Amino acid sequence: MIKTDMQLKPSDLEAALGRFFELAGEKILALNKRWDPSAGTPVFTVAGRYGSRGWTEWTQGFQFGNAVYQFDATGDERFLELGRRATVDHMASHVSHIGVHDHGFNNVSTYGNLLRLMREGRIAADEWEREFYRLALKISGAVQAARWTPIADGLGFIHTFNGPHSLFSDTVRSLRVLALGHQLGHVLMGEQDERVSLLRRYLQHAEATARYNVYFGEGRDRYDVRGRVVHESIFNVTNGVYRCPSTQQGYSPFSTWTRGLSWILCGYAEELEFLETMDPGEIEALVLPQLPTMDAVVARFRETAEAVADYFIENTPTDGVPYWDTGAPGLREMPGYLDRPADPYNEHEPVDSSAAAICAQGYLRLGRYLSSLGETEQGTKYFQTGLTIARTLFAEPYLSVDPAHEGMLLHAIYHQPNGWDHVPKGSAIANGESCMWGDYHLMELAVYLKRLTEDAPYLTFFAI
């Protein structure tokens, strides 16, 4: 169980954040200098060196988004130029990519962050550059929304690269590109010029994910534990009926792949923040039976975020870094593993620091949100949990301090069942490696915390 430090303050991490940005800057420049774009997209490291994995192209926005965030944190123009140039040169194919559910990762991390910096006055305002970013986000949101599977209960979802039968938990955070598209006044145009609301699909996907991928302790099946998350739900695409839980990267459909949970926690927490900016009439005008009012949407998003937040606290070691799956079979060989800090060098099961980085941001956002509503006890608990996890990650053995190692965050896991992660010589499990989404979410966490310590503009994806 996470041992939350209730006395920790964002300012206590100031020195660690400064050290992180120093290390990160050199790693970003070194990787950019070495990387050959024709080799594909960097995904995860092997022996400290980034390589590609041709499964789906979902991490390139993180690579260039890191440079944009490094400029955000330091003001170093080299990183702004790197991020801008790479976005123009390499990201257009991601805007029009019809084969993935990852638009909110690739394109919000690049076009979205650049547009936000322009709005904040951090980069010079240019009308046509602004419209370039806006157009990319509009199209990306529509392309994402077009990847649609209707289901029997009147909902639907953005299906994954596995096919129209597949609903991933991951997509909740990628869903934010639909929010941006709607915010920018865009719609998806369909047959006979049907105008498809991006907001409608955003809400329908969020409700379908909560309904089928998250458990609430209501006796849905024998494994219905409140806050447990299933990686994937499977549907019969002929009639839209739900069939079963599944997983691609977890141990089983009846355990919780912790990175899947992290996408749920972070995604719903930041979507709650987004809802505060909306006119309730926009939701009521959609006439959705499942979510007819703003109050109903907020209640559902809160219920989901708080359930998984509580589950993660209860099922994670004391320092806030989880093992890759709560049902991983080797955990039975590690009695008391929840009562001590995680051990990335153990002989049985890997940890996943990338899940911790994503969850940390989710806790901070959820805690701040609840505190703003006057629910200070619960809000403070979650916020302090986020700080506790962050303190762990911005220090060794998770912070990558070796300049020869291209990653920023060590001990991340990509695909344990497929055996893709590097096992160092002399070790029984994968450890010591980085992944592009782990590095990016550690960077995003660092920028988020830096802004809190400096009382700077609050960091959101929708401040564009």
C-alpha positions in Angstrom: 0.0 0.0 0.0 1.3 3.4 -0.9 2.6 5.3 2.2 1.5 8.8 1.3 3.6 11.6 2.7 1.1 14.1 3.9 3.7 16.8 4.7 5.4 16.9 1.2 5.1 20.1 -0.8 5.7 20.8 -4.5 8.5 23.1 -3.5 10.3 20.2 -1.7 10.9 18.8 -5.2 12.4 22.0 -6.7 16.0 20.8 -6.6 15.1 17.4 -8.0 13.2 19.0 -10.9 16.2 21.3 -11.7 18.5 18.2 -11.8 16.0 16.4 -14.0 15.8 19.2 -16.6 19.6 19.3 -16.8 19.8 15.6 -17.5 16.8 15.6 -19.8 18.1 18.4 -22.0 21.3 16.5 -22.8 19.4 13.3 -23.5 16.9 15.0 -25.9 19.7 16.6 -27.9 21.8 13.4 -28.0 18.9 11.2 -29.2 17.8 13.8 -31.8 21.4 13.9 -33.1 21.7 10.1 -33.4 18.2 9.2 -34.5 17.5 8.4 -38.1 13.8 9.0 -38.8 13.9 6.4 -41.6 14.4 3.8 -38.8 10.9 4.5 -37.5 9.8 5.9 -34.2 11.9 5.4 -31.0 9.9 3.3 -28.6 12.0 1.7 -25.9 15.6 1.2 -25.0 17.8 -1.9 -25.1 20.9 -1.6 -23.1 20.3 2.1 -22.8 19.9 2.8 -26.5 16.5 3.6 -28.1 15.2 1.4 -30.8 12.0 1.0 -32.8 9.2 -1.6 -32.6 6.9 -1.8 -35.6 3.7 -2.5 -33.8 2.0 0.9 -34.1 3.4 4.4 -34.5 2.2 5.9 -31.3 5.3 7.4 -29.6 6.8 9.9 -32.1 4.8 12.8 -30.6 6.3 12.0 -27.2 9.8 12.3 -28.7 9.2 15.7 -30.1 6.9 16.7 -27.3 9.7 16.2 -24.8 11.7 18.9 -26.7 8.7 21.3 -26.6 8.3 20.7 -22.8 12.1 21.2 -22.3 11.7 24.7 -23.8 8.6 25.3 -21.7 10.7 24.5 -18.6 14.0 26.2 -19.4 13.4 28.8 -22.1 16.2 27.2 -24.2 15.4 28.1 -27.8 17.2 25.1 -29.1 14.4 22.8 -27.9 11.7 25.0 -29.3 13.3 24.9 -32.7 13.8 21.2 -32.5 10.2 20.6 -31.5 8.8 23.0 -34.1 10.9 21.7 -37.0 10.3 18.0 -36.2 6.5 18.6 -35.9 6.5 20.1 -39.4 8.8 17.5 -40.9 7.5 14.3 -39.3 4.0 14.7 -37.7 1.7 15.2 -40.6 1.3 11.5 -41.2 0.1 11.1 -37.6 -2.6 13.7 -38.1 -4.1 11.7 -41.0 -3.3 8.2 -39.5 -6.5 6.1 -39.8 -5.0 3.0 -38.3 -4.4 4.0 -34.6 -6.3 5.2 -31.6 -3.3 7.3 -30.4 -4.1 10.8 -31.9 -4.3 12.4 -28.5 -0.8 11.1 -27.7 1.0 12.0 -30.9 -0.7 15.3 -31.9 -1.7 16.9 -28.6 1.9 16.4 -27.5 3.2 18.4 -30.5 0.7 20.6 -32.2 -1.3 21.0 -29.0 1.7 22.0 -26.8 3.0 24.5 -29.4 -0.5 26.1 -29.7 -0.7 26.3 -25.9 2.7 28.0 -25.7 1.6 30.6 -28.3 -1.6 31.3 -26.3 0.5 31.8 -23.1 2.8 34.3 -24.9 5.8 32.0 -24.5 6.4 32.0 -28.3 5.7 34.8 -30.7 2.1 35.0 -32.0 1.8 34.3 -35.7 -1.6 34.0 -37.2 -0.8 31.4 -39.8 1.4 29.3 -37.5 -1.5 29.3 -35.0 -4.0 28.2 -37.7 -1.5 25.5 -38.8 -1.6 24.0 -35.3 -5.4 24.5 -35.0 -6.1 22.8 -38.3 -3.9 19.8 -37.4 -5.8 19.3 -34.1 -9.2 19.7 -35.8 -8.3 17.0 -38.4 -6.7 14.7 -35.8 -9.8 14.9 -33.7 -12.1 14.0 -36.6 -9.8 11.2 -37.8 -9.8 9.8 -34.3 -13.6 10.1 -34.0 -14.1 8.3 -37.3 -12.5 5.1 -35.9 -15.9 4.3 -34.4 -17.7 1.1 -33.4 -21.3 1.5 -32.4 -22.5 -0.9 -29.7 -25.9 -2.4 -28.6 -26.5 -0.2 -25.6 -26.6 3.0 -27.7 -23.0 3.9 -26.9 -19.9 3.3 -29.0 -16.1 3.6 -28.8 -13.0 4.5 -30.7 -11.6 1.1 -31.6 -8.0 0.1 -31.3 -5.4 -1.0 -33.9 -6.6 -4.6 -33.0 -9.8 -4.0 -34.9 -13.4 -2.8 -34.5 -14.1 -5.3 -31.7 -11.5 -3.9 -29.4 -11.9 -1.2 -26.7 -8.7 -0.3 -24.9 -8.4 1.6 -21.6 -5.5 3.5 -23.1 -7.7 5.5 -25.3 -9.2 7.6 -22.5 -6.2 9.8 -22.4 -6.0 9.9 -26.2 -9.6 11.0 -26.1 -8.5 14.5 -25.3 -7.9 15.2 -29.0 -11.7 15.0 -29.5 -12.2 17.5 -26.7 -9.8 19.9 -28.5 -11.4 19.4 -31.9 -14.8 20.2 -30.3 -13.3 23.2 -28.4 -12.0 24.5 -31.8 -15.5 24.3 -33.3 -14.9 21.2 -35.5 -17.1 18.3 -36.4 -16.6 15.0 -38.3 -18.4 15.1 -41.7 -20.0 11.8 -42.7 -22.2 10.3 -45.4 -24.8 12.7 -46.9 -23.0 15.5 -45.1 -24.0 14.2 -41.7 -22.4 16.4 -39.0 -21.0 14.1 -36.3 -20.4 15.8 -32.9 -16.9 15.2 -31.5 -18.3 15.9 -28.1 -21.0 13.2 -28.5 -18.3 10.6 -29.4 -16.0 11.8 -26.6 -18.8 11.3 -24.0 -20.0 8.0 -25.5 -16.5 6.6 -25.5 -15.8 7.7 -22.0 -19.1 6.1 -20.7 -18.4 2.9 -22.6 -14.9 2.7 -21.1 -16.2 3.2 -17.6 -19.0 0.7 -18.1 -17.0 -2.1 -19.6 -13.3 -1.6 -18.6 -13.6 -0.4 -15.0 -15.1 -2.4 -12.1 -17.1 -0.8 -9.3 -17.6 -3.7 -6.8 -21.2 -4.3 -7.9 -21.1 -8.0 -8.6 -20.6 -7.8 -12.3 -18.6 -11.1 -12.2 -16.5 -13.0 -9.7 -13.6 -10.7 -10.2 -15.5 -7.5 -9.7 -13.3 -5.6 -7.2 -13.9 -1.8 -7.0 -11.3 0.1 -9.0 -9.9 -2.9 -10.9 -9.3 -2.2 -14.6 -9.3 -4.5 -17.6 -7.0 -3.6 -20.4 -9.4 -4.5 -23.3 -13.1 -5.2 -23.8 -14.2 -7.4 -26.7 -17.5 -6.8 -28.6 -19.4 -8.7 -31.2 -19.3 -6.2 -34.1 -22.2 -7.9 -35.9 -24.7 -6.9 -33.3 -22.7 -4.6 -31.0 -23.0 -6.9 -27.9 -20.3 -7.0 -25.2 -18.6 -10.4 -25.0 -15.8 -10.5 -22.5 -12.8 -8.8 -20.9 -9.4 -9.3 -22.5 -5.8 -8.0 -22.5 -2.9 -7.5 -24.8 -0.2 -6.4 -22.4 -1.5 -7.6 -19.0 -1.2 -11.0 -17.3 -4.9 -11.9 -17.6 -8.3 -10.4 -18.2 -9.0 -10.9 -14.5 -6.0 -9.0 -13.1 -5.1 -5.4 -13.6 -2.3 -4.3 -15.9 -1.1 -1.3 -14.0 -0.4 0.9 -17.0 -3.9 0.3 -18.2 -5.1 1.6 -14.9 -2.8 4.6 -15.1 -4.4 5.8 -18.4 -7.8 5.6 -16.7 -6.7 7.6 -13.7 -4.9 10.3 -15.6 -7.5 10.5 -18.4 -10.6 10.9 -16.3 -8.9 13.3 -13.9 -7.9 15.7 -16.7 -11.2 15.4 -18.4 -12.9 16.5 -15.2 -10.8 19.6 -15.4 -11.9 20.1 -19.0 -15.6 19.8 -18.1 -15.3 22.8 -15.8 -14.7 24.9 -18.9 -17.8 23.7 -20.7 -21.3 25.1 -21.0 -23.7 22.5 -19.5 -26.1 23.3 -22.3 -23.7 21.7 -24.8 -24.1 18.4 -23.1 -27.9 18.6 -22.6 -28.3 19.5 -26.3 -26.8 16.1 -27.2 -29.7 14.3 -25.5 -27.6 11.3 -24.4 -29.7 8.9 -22.3 -26.7 7.7 -20.4 -25.3 11.1 -19.7 -28.1 13.6 -20.0 -26.7 16.5 -17.9 -23.4 18.0 -16.9 -24.0 16.7 -13.3 -24.4 13.1 -14.6 -21.2 13.4 -16.6 -19.2 14.8 -13.7 -20.5 12.2 -11.4 -19.6 9.3 -13.7 -16.1 10.7 -14.4 -15.5 11.2 -10.6 -16.8 7.7 -9.7 -14.4 6.2 -12.2 -11.4 8.2 -11.3 -11.8 7.8 -7.6 -12.4 4.0 -7.8 -9.1 3.4 -9.7 -7.2 5.9 -7.5 -8.2 4.0 -4.4 -7.4 0.6 -5.9 -4.0 1.7 -7.0 -3.1 3.0 -3.5 -4.2 -0.3 -2.0 -2.3 -2.5 -4.5 1.0 -0.7 -5.0 4.2 -0.8 -2.9 4.8 1.9 -0.4 6.9 4.2 -2.7 4.2 4.4 -5.3 5.8 2.3 -8.1 3.7 -0.7 -9.1 4.7 -4.0 -10.4 3.6 -4.4 -14.1 0.4 -6.4 -13.2 -1.4 -6.9 -9.9 -1.9 -10.6 -10.7 1.6 -11.2 -12.1 2.4 -14.8 -11.1 5.8 -14.2 -9.6 4.4 -11.9 -6.9 3.4 -15.0 -4.9 7.2 -15.5 -4.5 7.5 -12.1 -2.9 5.6 -12.1 0.4 5.0 -8.7 1.8 5.8 -6.9 -1.4 3.1 -4.3 -0.8 4.6 -3.4 2.6 7.9 -2.1 1.3 9.2 0.0 -1.6 9.2 -1.7 -5.0 12.3 -3.6 -6.0 13.2 -3.2 -9.7 16.0 -5.6 -9.4 14.1 -8.5 -7.8 14.2 -12.0 -9.3 10.5 -12.5 -10.1 8.5 -9.7 -11.7 9.3 -6.3 -13.3 8.0 -3.0 -12.0 6.6 -0.4 -14.4 7.8 3.1 -13.6 5.9 4.5 -16.6 2.6 3.5 -15.0 3.8 5.4 -11.9 4.6 8.5 -13.8 1.2 8.6 -15.5 -0.6 7.9 -12.2 1.3 10.6 -10.4 -0.1 13.3 -12.7 -3.6 11.7 -12.4 -3.5 12.0 -8.6 -2.3 15.6 -8.6 -5.0 16.7 -11.0 -7.7 14.7 -9.3 -6.6 15.9 -5.9 -6.5 19.6 -7.0 -9.9 19.2 -8.6 -11.6 17.8 -5.5 -10.0 20.4 -3.3 -11.3 23.2 -5.5 -14.8 21.8 -4.8 -14.2 22.0 -1.0 -13.6 18.3 -0.6 -10.2 18.9 1.0 -9.7 15.7 2.9 -10.0 13.4 -0.2 -8.4 16.0 -2.4 -5.4 16.4 -0.2 -5.0 12.6 0.1 -4.8 12.2 -3.7 -2.6 15.2 -4.3 -0.1 14.1 -1.6 -0.1 10.6 -3.2 0.9 12.2 -6.5 3.7 14.1 -4.8 4.9 11.0 -3.0 5.1 9.1 -6.3 6.9 12.0 -8.0 9.5 12.2 -5.2 10.3 8.5 -5.9 10.6 8.9 -9.6 12.8 12.0 -9.6 15.5 10.2 -7.7 17.6 7.1 -8.3 17.1 4.3 -9.0 14.3 5.6 -11.3 15.9 8.8 -12.6 18.4 8.0 -15.4 21.6 9.8 -14.5 24.0 8.0 -16.8 24.6 10.3 -19.8 25.3 7.3 -22.0 21.7 6.0 -21.3 19.3 7.6 -23.7 16.3 7.3 -21.5 15.1 9.6 -18.7 13.0 7.2 -16.6 14.4 3.8 -15.8 12.6 0.5 -15.1 9.7 0.9 -17.5 8.0 -2.1 -19.1 6.5 -2.2 -22.6 5.2 -5.7 -23.3 5.9 -8.3 -20.7 3.8 -11.1 -22.2 5.5 -10.8 -25.6 8.9 -10.7 -24.0 10.0 -7.5 -25.8 11.7 -5.9 -22.8 15.4 -6.2 -22.4 16.7 -8.5 -19.6 20.2 -7.5 -18.6 22.9 -10.1 -18.3 22.8 -11.7 -14.8 19.2 -10.6 -14.2 16.1 -12.8 -14.2 13.7 -10.0 -15.2 13.6 -6.9 -17.4 14.9 -3.8 -15.7 17.0 -0.7 -16.2 15.4 0.4 -19.4 13.2 3.4 -20.6 10.3 3.9 -23.0 9.3 7.0 -24.8 5.9 7.4 -23.1 7.5 7.0 -19.7 10.1 9.7 -20.5 7.3 12.0 -21.8 5.0 11.6 -18.8 7.9 12.1 -16.4 8.7 15.3 -18.4 5.1 16.4 -18.3 5.0 15.7 -14.6 8.1 17.8 -14.1 6.7 20.7 -16.0 3.4 20.4 -14.2 5.1 20.5 -10.8 7.5 23.3 -11.8 4.5 25.5 -12.7 2.9 24.8 -9.3 6.1 25.8 -7.5 6.4 29.0 -9.5 2.7 29.9 -9.4 2.8 29.9 -13.2 -0.2 29.2 -15.5 -1.8 25.9 -14.6 -0.9 23.2 -17.2 -3.8 21.7 -19.1 -4.2 20.2 -22.6 -7.1 22.5 -23.4 -5.5 25.9 -22.6 -5.2 26.6 -26.3 
